[in-house]
């Protein structure tokens, strides 16, 4: 298990701050901040630099253009990575990645929701000419690739996916339908949070919700996919649950 609770809390606060227009946020203390926006997809990235590290923090879904990116879920083969990736995520991430300044500092990628998916894709590209694992921590991240992509990238990225137990977004796109050929898969370490628990449940290299599409369909068909699910996906809910954690 490779998990730093205090650092993860700080990353979650940054993921919350990037939803605002201000660069003068308490979460950014100790870092020089530059914000970049991809006009075509209206995605935002804050690049935070200190003397010892650089953090690339990407905003989650915040507008209609972001929703269009989210639902463009058919996969395409990325010509650089040679793996299949969610088309919307691949295209939006490419636009942001082209704006990322060159730096010799150790670089961490993070993001919430859509931002988490883009962070993973950008970390994939960033890892190609690096001899070390690239760290990436995401919150409520949907899936970005299939089993071929998992096999190719899991040895290059040190990915931790922080997931709320009732958040439906990490279930997307479900494994058993939507894309029967080359189904979507998660990878990396999963750190799962629950409202009524004071510790984190860890798993690695597998989806703890083994029948994720069945679970999602149950919520849809029983009309249980309501406001509560949206609340459980909010970055503020992730921050609140991380603050409750007393033991790992």
Secondary structure, 3 states (H helix, E strand, C coil): CCCCHHHHHHHHHHHHHCCCCCCCCHHHCCCEEEEEEECCCCEEEEEEECCCCEEEEECCCCCHHHHHHHHCCCEEEECCCCEEEEHHHHHHHHHHHCCCCCCCCCEEEEEECHHHHHHHHHHHHHHCCCCCCEEEEEECCCCCEEHHHHHHHCCCEEEEEEEECCCCHHHCCCCCCCCCCCCEECCCEEEEECCCCCECEEEECCCCCCCHHHHHHHHHHCCCCCHHHHHHHCHHHHHHHHHHCCEC
